[in-house]
Amino acid sequence: MRQSLASKRSISARSCLRRSLLRSLSGEFIVVRCPLKIGSQTLAHMLGVRCRRSVPAFGAGVRCRRSVPAFGAPGEYPASFRCAGQTPRAVLLRCYPSFTMGKASQTVVIDGAAARVGGGVSRLRELARSTADLAPQHEYIFVAGPAVAEQIDSLPPKGRLRPVPSLARSVPLRLLWEHLVMPQSLRRSSPDWVLSPFNVLPLGPGGHRRNHAVIVSNLAPFEEKTIASARGYQARRLKLLRRLTLASLRRADVIFFLSRRARELLESKTPASVKVLPMSPPHPEALAAARDSDAAQHVTHGRFFLFVGDVMRHKRVADAVRAAIHLEREGAEVGLVVCGNDVEADYGTEVRALAATSNRIRFLGGTSHADTLALMRASVATVSCSEIENTSRIPTESLSVGTPLISSDIPSARDVCGDAAMYFPAGDVGALTDAMRQVLNSGQLRDELVTRGNARLSGLDHLSATRAILSTMDLL
């Protein structure tokens, strides 16, 4: 009965919120009075707005521009209204234009200024390729550093690059440019959305009337173990990133998490709409480039395990090095290849000194996405030792190229791989060595893990993550 009555009156409800009113109130809180006891999300859909937040009562700290009647004549209610008591008939909404009421083509800024290497570059390349496949009618502005912009080799039909100025290459100058200069420089484009794939939105003046979405890709600033072990520059970096991330969560209208762990840690810190994204398999073009790569031919010591990740303490690269040394001392003819940059210099020196006792361990530094996938395909197995990790693309990529995964037993790995990986307790070098030995010596086990991986990925494709992003942002 309620649903039927709501449907009949939805047209008159929309007539009370014309486009001009929506634009004048964009980003402001309004109060909607409604004689029907329906949910705030349902009411927002009927009115043609998106519900940022609803509360039964409000007072200090929230400034209301005006009251808008949901039903009846526009002048039926007073120009200002204050909720009193726990009534379900007054709903506080943050008002934005409905995309069905606006233009079909939107302008979306994708702020990738923070991307440098590795997963950040892969995420931008994935967005550039998949937006062209899913929603080519929109205009996309990709903000990226000069070196990263050169690696984005495919753009949507209406896509363009906005390079970060070369003068802003240092982190402090890049932050100043990103938060103070960039929002003003993009005003002429009148973006409808700003999407940041890397925790932090542009927080400077001039952006409050835009819609904001953020992907929380880095959980390190919120993990106590990581914070406790950080020293010097890394400690200061994590502290700043935590502050900027929390400020971005407060500004965002839509927040994307990559793991259940991230949602547990951060969902209570924001009133915005939240969604956990799947980790998509690599784009077919990336897989084709990997097949053409000759990176594996430069690994001269025959069979090898592969570790992919920056050299940082919480990723426990040293555990993989120690396990490889144990296998070598047992007489196993297998090595270890490490793909990743020395982010923590002291720890990198420590790990390389440990590896110097073996002639079967190689550090390749940062490698291209195609080369990384090629090395995965050629390896015995991919090894992940992190004790703390947001969901990364490494497990999905390893399964996608048909390579078994040996992973520390942490929630993010279980979420992605299920039973399609060999697990060991994080920090247990003996258990890691046993797992590597089993996978090395048993072709049947390797085949079984690959079969499970194929089954695990059967419900995903290379567009899954971007499809979820665009759908949540009403851009499909």
C-alpha positions as CSV (number, residue, x, y, z in Angstrom):
1,M,0.0,0.0,0.0
2,R,2.7,2.4,1.0
3,Q,4.8,1.6,-2.1
4,S,1.8,2.1,-4.4
5,L,0.9,5.5,-2.8
6,A,4.6,6.6,-3.0
7,S,4.7,5.7,-6.7
8,K,1.5,7.7,-7.4
9,R,2.9,10.8,-5.7
10,S,6.5,10.6,-7.0
11,I,5.7,12.9,-9.9
12,S,4.4,15.6,-7.7
13,A,7.4,15.1,-5.4
14,R,9.8,15.7,-8.2
15,S,7.9,18.8,-9.3
16,C,8.8,20.4,-5.9
17,L,12.5,20.0,-6.6
18,R,13.1,21.5,-10.0
19,R,16.6,21.5,-11.6
20,S,17.1,25.2,-10.7
21,L,16.4,24.4,-7.0
22,L,18.6,21.4,-7.0
23,R,21.5,23.4,-8.5
24,S,21.0,26.2,-6.0
25,L,21.1,23.7,-3.1
26,S,23.8,21.4,-4.5
27,G,25.9,20.3,-1.6
28,E,23.6,21.8,1.0
29,F,21.5,20.1,3.7
30,I,17.8,20.3,3.2
31,V,14.9,19.0,5.3
32,V,12.1,17.1,3.5
33,R,8.8,16.7,5.2
34,C,6.9,13.6,4.1
35,P,3.5,12.3,5.3
36,L,4.6,8.7,4.5
37,K,6.8,6.7,6.8
38,I,9.2,5.6,4.1
39,G,13.0,5.2,4.3
40,S,15.3,8.1,3.5
41,Q,16.9,6.3,0.6
42,T,13.5,5.6,-1.0
43,L,12.5,9.2,-0.4
44,A,15.7,10.5,-2.0
45,H,15.2,8.3,-5.1
46,M,11.6,9.7,-5.5
47,L,12.8,13.3,-5.2
48,G,15.6,12.8,-7.7
49,V,18.4,13.4,-5.2
50,R,21.1,11.2,-3.7
51,C,20.9,10.7,0.0
52,R,24.2,11.6,1.7
53,R,23.0,11.4,5.2
54,S,19.7,11.2,7.1
55,V,19.0,11.8,10.8
56,P,15.8,11.9,12.8
57,A,16.9,15.0,14.7
58,F,19.6,17.6,14.3
59,G,20.8,20.7,16.1
60,A,24.2,22.4,16.5
61,G,26.8,21.7,13.8
62,V,24.4,21.3,10.9
63,R,23.3,24.3,8.9
64,C,20.0,23.9,6.9
65,R,19.5,26.2,3.9
66,R,15.8,25.6,3.6
67,S,12.9,23.2,3.9
68,V,11.4,21.6,0.8
69,P,8.0,19.8,1.0
70,A,7.9,16.4,-0.5
71,F,4.3,16.5,-1.3
72,G,1.7,19.2,-1.8
73,A,2.1,22.8,-2.9
74,P,5.5,24.3,-2.6
75,G,4.4,27.0,-0.3
76,E,2.5,24.7,2.1
77,Y,5.3,24.6,4.7
78,P,7.4,27.4,6.2
79,A,10.6,28.5,4.6
80,S,12.7,27.1,7.5
81,F,12.1,24.0,9.6
82,R,13.8,22.3,12.5
83,C,13.3,18.7,13.3
84,A,11.9,18.1,16.7
85,G,11.8,14.6,18.4
86,Q,12.3,11.2,16.8
87,T,9.8,11.7,14.0
88,P,10.2,9.5,10.9
89,R,8.3,12.2,8.9
90,A,11.1,14.7,8.7
91,V,14.3,13.6,6.9
92,L,17.6,15.5,6.6
93,L,19.2,15.0,3.2
94,R,22.2,16.4,1.5
95,C,21.0,17.4,-1.9
96,Y,22.7,16.7,-5.2
97,P,21.1,16.7,-8.7
98,S,19.9,13.4,-9.9
99,F,21.9,12.2,-13.0
100,T,18.7,11.2,-14.7
101,M,17.5,14.8,-14.4
102,G,20.8,16.2,-15.8
103,K,22.9,15.8,-18.9
104,A,23.6,12.3,-20.1
105,S,27.3,13.0,-20.4
106,Q,29.2,13.7,-17.2
107,T,32.7,15.1,-16.7
108,V,34.8,12.9,-14.4
109,V,38.2,13.9,-13.0
110,I,40.3,10.9,-11.9
111,D,43.0,12.2,-9.6
112,G,46.0,9.9,-10.0
113,A,48.6,12.5,-9.0
114,A,49.8,10.3,-6.2
115,A,50.6,7.3,-8.4
116,R,54.2,6.6,-8.9
117,V,54.9,2.9,-9.6
118,G,53.4,-0.6,-9.3
119,G,49.8,-1.0,-8.4
120,G,49.0,2.7,-8.7
121,V,50.0,2.9,-12.3
122,S,48.1,-0.4,-13.0
123,R,44.9,1.0,-11.4
124,L,45.0,4.1,-13.6
125,R,45.7,2.1,-16.8
126,E,42.8,-0.2,-15.8
127,L,40.4,2.8,-15.3
128,A,41.5,4.3,-18.6
129,R,40.9,1.1,-20.6
130,S,37.7,0.0,-18.9
131,T,35.9,3.3,-18.8
132,A,36.3,3.3,-22.6
133,D,34.5,0.0,-22.7
134,L,31.8,0.7,-20.2
135,A,30.8,4.4,-20.4
136,P,32.5,6.1,-23.4
137,Q,29.9,8.9,-23.4
138,H,31.5,10.7,-20.5
139,E,34.4,13.0,-20.5
140,Y,37.4,11.8,-18.4
141,I,40.3,13.9,-17.2
142,F,43.2,11.8,-15.9
143,V,45.5,13.7,-13.6
144,A,48.9,12.0,-13.4
145,G,52.6,12.7,-13.0
146,P,54.6,13.0,-16.3
147,A,56.2,9.6,-16.0
148,V,52.9,7.9,-15.2
149,A,51.1,9.8,-18.0
150,E,53.5,8.2,-20.5
151,Q,52.4,4.8,-19.4
152,I,48.7,5.4,-19.9
153,D,48.6,4.2,-23.5
154,S,44.8,4.0,-24.0
155,L,42.2,6.6,-23.2
156,P,38.4,6.8,-23.6
157,P,37.1,8.7,-26.7
158,K,36.5,11.8,-24.6
159,G,39.5,11.2,-22.3
160,R,42.4,13.5,-21.9
161,L,45.5,13.7,-19.6
162,R,46.2,16.5,-17.2
163,P,49.9,16.1,-16.3
164,V,51.1,17.2,-12.9
165,P,53.6,20.1,-13.5
166,S,57.2,19.0,-13.5
167,L,57.9,21.6,-10.7
168,A,55.6,19.6,-8.4
169,R,57.5,16.4,-8.5
170,S,58.4,16.4,-4.8
171,V,55.8,15.2,-2.4
172,P,55.3,18.6,-0.6
173,L,55.0,20.5,-3.8
174,R,52.7,17.9,-5.3
175,L,50.4,18.1,-2.3
176,L,50.2,21.9,-2.5
177,W,49.5,21.7,-6.3
178,E,46.9,18.9,-5.9
179,H,44.9,20.6,-3.1
180,L,45.3,24.3,-3.9
181,V,46.0,24.7,-7.6
182,M,44.4,21.8,-9.3
183,P,40.8,22.4,-8.1
184,Q,40.9,25.9,-9.4
185,S,42.5,24.9,-12.7
186,L,39.7,22.4,-13.3
187,R,36.9,24.9,-12.7
188,R,36.5,25.6,-16.5
189,S,35.8,21.9,-17.1
190,S,32.9,22.0,-14.5
191,P,33.5,18.4,-13.3
192,D,30.5,16.5,-12.1
193,W,32.7,13.9,-10.2
194,V,36.1,13.8,-8.7
195,L,37.4,10.3,-8.2
196,S,40.6,9.6,-6.3
197,P,41.9,6.0,-6.5
198,F,44.5,6.6,-3.8
199,N,43.0,7.6,-0.4
200,V,43.1,11.3,-0.7
201,L,40.7,13.8,-2.4
202,P,41.7,17.3,-3.4
203,L,40.7,19.1,-0.2
204,G,41.4,22.7,-1.1
205,P,38.8,25.4,-1.8
206,G,36.5,25.3,-4.7
207,G,35.5,21.6,-4.7
208,H,32.5,21.5,-2.3
209,R,29.9,21.6,-5.1
210,R,31.3,18.6,-6.9
211,N,30.5,15.0,-6.2
212,H,33.4,13.1,-4.7
213,A,34.4,9.4,-4.6
214,V,37.5,7.9,-3.1
215,I,39.1,4.4,-3.1
216,V,40.8,3.6,0.1
217,S,43.8,1.7,-1.3
218,N,46.3,2.1,1.5
219,L,45.4,0.8,5.0
220,A,48.9,1.3,6.5
221,P,48.1,4.6,8.3
222,F,45.3,2.8,10.2
223,E,47.1,-0.5,11.2
224,E,48.7,-0.2,14.6
225,K,51.6,-2.6,13.8
226,T,52.6,-0.6,10.8
227,I,52.4,2.7,12.7
228,A,54.5,1.3,15.6
229,S,57.2,0.0,13.3
230,A,57.5,3.1,11.2
231,R,60.5,5.4,11.8
232,G,61.6,8.8,10.5
233,Y,60.2,9.8,7.1
234,Q,57.9,6.8,6.9
235,A,56.3,7.7,10.3
236,R,55.7,11.3,9.3
237,R,54.3,10.1,5.9
238,L,51.8,7.7,7.6
239,K,50.7,10.4,10.0
240,L,50.0,12.9,7.3
241,L,48.3,10.3,5.1
242,R,46.0,9.3,7.9
243,R,44.9,12.9,8.5
244,L,44.3,13.5,4.7
245,T,42.5,10.2,4.4
246,L,40.1,10.9,7.3
247,A,39.5,14.4,5.8
248,S,38.7,12.8,2.5
249,L,36.3,10.3,4.0
250,R,34.4,13.2,5.6
251,R,34.1,15.0,2.2
252,A,33.4,12.0,0.0
253,D,29.9,11.1,-1.2
254,V,30.9,7.6,-2.2
255,I,33.7,5.5,-0.6
256,F,35.1,2.3,-2.1
257,F,37.0,-0.2,0.1
258,L,39.1,-3.0,-1.2
259,S,38.6,-5.4,1.7
260,R,36.3,-6.2,4.6
261,R,39.2,-5.2,6.9
262,A,39.1,-1.7,5.5
263,R,35.4,-1.5,5.9
264,E,35.6,-2.6,9.6
265,L,38.3,0.0,10.3
266,L,36.8,3.0,8.6
267,E,33.1,2.7,7.9
268,S,32.2,4.3,11.2
269,K,34.3,7.4,10.3
270,T,32.1,8.5,7.4
271,P,28.4,9.0,6.7
272,A,28.9,8.4,3.0
273,S,27.7,5.5,0.9
274,V,30.3,2.7,1.0
275,K,31.0,-0.3,-1.2
276,V,33.7,-3.1,-1.2
277,L,35.2,-3.4,-4.7
278,P,36.2,-6.7,-6.3
279,M,39.8,-7.0,-7.6
280,S,39.5,-7.5,-11.3
281,P,41.7,-9.8,-13.3
282,P,44.1,-8.0,-15.7
283,H,42.8,-6.5,-18.9
284,P,43.3,-8.8,-22.0
285,E,45.7,-6.2,-23.5
286,A,47.9,-6.5,-20.4
287,L,47.9,-10.3,-20.6
288,A,48.8,-10.0,-24.3
289,A,51.7,-7.7,-23.5
290,A,52.9,-10.2,-20.9
291,R,53.0,-12.9,-23.5
292,D,55.2,-10.7,-25.6
293,S,57.5,-9.8,-22.8
294,D,61.0,-11.5,-22.6
295,A,61.6,-10.6,-18.9
296,A,61.6,-14.2,-17.8
297,Q,64.4,-15.0,-20.2
298,H,66.7,-12.8,-18.2
299,V,66.3,-14.9,-15.0
300,T,69.3,-17.2,-15.5
301,H,69.0,-19.6,-12.6
302,G,66.2,-21.8,-14.0
303,R,63.2,-22.3,-11.9
304,F,62.3,-19.6,-9.4
305,F,59.7,-18.3,-7.0
306,L,58.5,-14.7,-7.4
307,F,57.9,-12.1,-4.7
308,V,56.0,-9.0,-5.9
309,G,55.9,-6.0,-3.6
310,D,57.8,-3.0,-2.4
311,V,60.6,-3.8,0.1
312,M,58.9,-2.8,3.4
313,R,58.9,-4.4,6.8
314,H,55.2,-5.3,7.0
315,K,55.5,-7.1,3.7
316,R,58.2,-9.3,5.3
317,V,60.4,-9.8,2.2
318,A,63.1,-11.2,4.4
319,D,60.9,-14.2,5.2
320,A,60.8,-15.2,1.5
321,V,64.6,-14.7,1.3
322,R,65.2,-16.9,4.3
323,A,62.9,-19.6,2.9
324,A,64.7,-19.6,-0.4
325,I,68.1,-19.9,1.4
326,H,66.7,-22.9,3.3
327,L,65.6,-24.6,0.1
328,E,69.0,-23.9,-1.5
329,R,70.8,-25.5,1.4
330,E,68.6,-28.5,1.0
331,G,69.9,-28.9,-2.5
332,A,66.8,-27.6,-4.3
333,E,67.6,-26.0,-7.7
334,V,65.3,-23.1,-7.4
335,G,65.8,-19.3,-6.8
336,L,63.8,-16.3,-5.7
337,V,63.1,-13.1,-7.8
338,V,62.0,-10.0,-6.0
339,C,60.1,-7.3,-8.0
340,G,59.7,-4.1,-5.9
341,N,61.3,-0.9,-4.9
342,D,63.2,-0.2,-1.8
343,V,60.7,2.0,-0.1
344,E,62.3,1.6,3.3
345,A,66.0,2.1,2.7
346,D,67.3,0.6,6.0
347,Y,65.1,-2.5,5.6
348,G,66.1,-2.9,2.0
349,T,69.8,-2.8,2.9
350,E,69.1,-5.5,5.6
351,V,67.3,-7.8,3.2
352,R,70.0,-7.5,0.5
353,A,72.7,-8.3,3.0
354,L,70.8,-11.4,4.0
355,A,70.3,-12.4,0.4
356,A,74.1,-12.0,-0.3
357,T,74.7,-15.4,1.1
358,S,72.9,-16.9,-1.9
359,N,73.6,-16.7,-5.6
360,R,70.0,-17.6,-6.5
361,I,68.2,-14.5,-5.3
362,R,67.8,-11.5,-7.6
363,F,66.3,-8.1,-6.9
364,L,64.9,-6.5,-10.1
365,G,63.5,-3.3,-8.5
366,G,60.4,-1.9,-10.0
367,T,59.2,-3.7,-13.2
368,S,56.5,-2.9,-15.7
369,H,53.1,-4.5,-15.4
370,A,53.7,-6.6,-18.5
371,D,57.1,-7.8,-17.2
372,T,55.6,-8.6,-13.8
373,L,52.8,-10.7,-15.3
374,A,55.4,-12.5,-17.5
375,L,57.5,-13.3,-14.5
376,M,54.5,-14.6,-12.7
377,R,53.6,-16.9,-15.6
378,A,57.1,-18.3,-15.7
379,S,57.5,-18.8,-11.9
380,V,56.9,-21.9,-9.8
381,A,54.6,-19.9,-7.6
382,T,54.0,-16.3,-6.4
383,V,54.9,-15.7,-2.8
384,S,53.2,-13.2,-0.5
385,C,54.4,-12.8,3.1
386,S,52.7,-9.7,4.3
387,E,51.5,-9.6,7.9
388,I,49.2,-6.7,7.2
389,E,47.8,-5.9,3.7
390,N,44.8,-4.3,2.1
391,T,43.5,-6.4,-0.8
392,S,46.2,-6.1,-3.5
393,R,46.0,-7.2,-7.2
394,I,48.9,-9.6,-6.8
395,P,46.7,-12.7,-5.8
396,T,44.2,-12.1,-8.6
397,E,47.0,-11.6,-11.2
398,S,48.8,-14.7,-10.1
399,L,45.6,-16.8,-10.4
400,S,44.8,-15.1,-13.8
401,V,48.1,-16.2,-15.4
402,G,47.8,-19.8,-14.1
403,T,50.4,-19.6,-11.3
404,P,49.9,-21.0,-7.8
405,L,49.9,-18.5,-4.9
406,I,51.6,-19.1,-1.5
407,S,50.3,-16.5,0.9
408,S,50.4,-15.6,4.5
409,D,47.1,-16.4,6.1
410,I,45.6,-12.9,6.4
411,P,41.9,-11.9,5.8
412,S,42.5,-10.0,2.5
413,A,44.2,-13.1,1.0
414,R,41.4,-15.4,2.1
415,D,38.8,-13.0,0.7
416,V,40.3,-13.1,-2.7
417,C,41.6,-16.6,-3.0
418,G,39.5,-18.8,-0.8
419,D,40.9,-22.3,-1.1
420,A,42.9,-21.5,-4.3
421,A,46.1,-20.7,-2.4
422,M,48.6,-22.4,0.0
423,Y,48.6,-20.5,3.3
424,F,51.1,-20.2,6.1
425,P,51.1,-18.2,9.4
426,A,52.5,-14.8,8.8
427,G,56.1,-14.6,10.1
428,D,56.6,-18.4,10.3
429,V,59.6,-19.0,8.0
430,G,59.5,-22.8,8.6
431,A,55.9,-23.1,7.5
432,L,56.6,-20.9,4.4
433,T,59.6,-23.1,3.5
434,D,57.4,-26.2,3.8
435,A,54.7,-24.7,1.5
436,M,57.3,-23.7,-1.1
437,R,58.8,-27.2,-1.0
438,Q,55.5,-28.8,-1.5
439,V,54.5,-26.6,-4.4
440,L,58.0,-27.1,-6.0
441,N,58.0,-30.9,-5.8
442,S,54.3,-31.6,-6.6
443,G,53.0,-30.9,-10.1
444,Q,49.7,-32.4,-9.0
445,L,49.4,-29.8,-6.2
446,R,50.3,-27.0,-8.6
447,D,47.6,-28.1,-11.1
448,E,45.0,-28.4,-8.3
449,L,45.7,-24.9,-7.1
450,V,45.5,-23.5,-10.7
451,T,42.1,-25.3,-11.2
452,R,40.8,-23.8,-7.9
453,G,42.0,-20.4,-9.0
454,N,40.2,-20.6,-12.3
455,A,37.0,-21.5,-10.5
456,R,37.6,-18.6,-8.1
457,L,37.9,-16.1,-10.9
458,S,35.0,-17.5,-13.0
459,G,32.6,-14.8,-11.7
460,L,34.9,-11.9,-12.5
461,D,36.2,-10.2,-15.6
462,H,38.6,-7.3,-16.3
463,L,35.7,-4.8,-16.0
464,S,34.3,-6.0,-12.7
465,A,35.9,-3.3,-10.5
466,T,35.3,-0.3,-12.9
467,R,31.7,-1.6,-13.5
468,A,31.1,-1.4,-9.7
469,I,32.6,2.0,-9.5
470,L,30.6,3.6,-12.4
471,S,27.4,1.9,-11.3
472,T,27.7,3.2,-7.7
473,M,28.4,6.7,-9.1
474,D,25.4,6.4,-11.4
475,L,27.5,6.7,-14.5
476,L,26.4,3.6,-16.4
